[in-house]
């Protein structure tokens, strides 16, 4: 009733199917034109009646229009706003080479349901080739932790090298901690989006493999917009090769970080 009383010409959905969404409400066409933006990286389906999805040509290449019920409304990349310069100072490690004695830390800050066996095996291979390194993962429930530790141990990796980090509320503290990581390892089946942007602000190289769907291409749009395409790979084999090269060769990593 409140929306109908306003008689809007355009209605923009910013939740998609995430959280406390109102997709059923949108299906009643409360405005002549409706769009979806930001929160949910993908089509909402024809039943929602949404006309456009706000995206960009990297996240949603026009040749993939057939995969969307909505028409693509393309912004310059990245379609996701991510700019904290007005409120957060740049961490020191984002602008200088790592000291030679700096601990080697990799990070893959994803919800556990974004992970798959193939990519996790690649991360374990990286730890095997960088024996003094650790891998920062996002905090998850105890069952998931035990499964990931078991997976690591089966591949000859000491499970204590998996460090589960709780979410940091203070954004500057979060960015500063990120800046101590050598590489951000993306999850190809469900990309980092905000987290990939955060890593780039922290001066951390992001390795990603863009596939077909919007959900697979969130990190790629940030890399294209910043011109940092050297860590954008074309296959899982390239992904493996790239993380091993950058994770075990300090000179190659610094060249990418510059």
Order of alpha helices (4+ residues) and beta strands (2+ residues): alpha-beta-alpha-beta-beta-beta-beta-alpha-beta-alpha-beta-alpha-beta-alpha-beta-alpha-beta-alpha-alpha
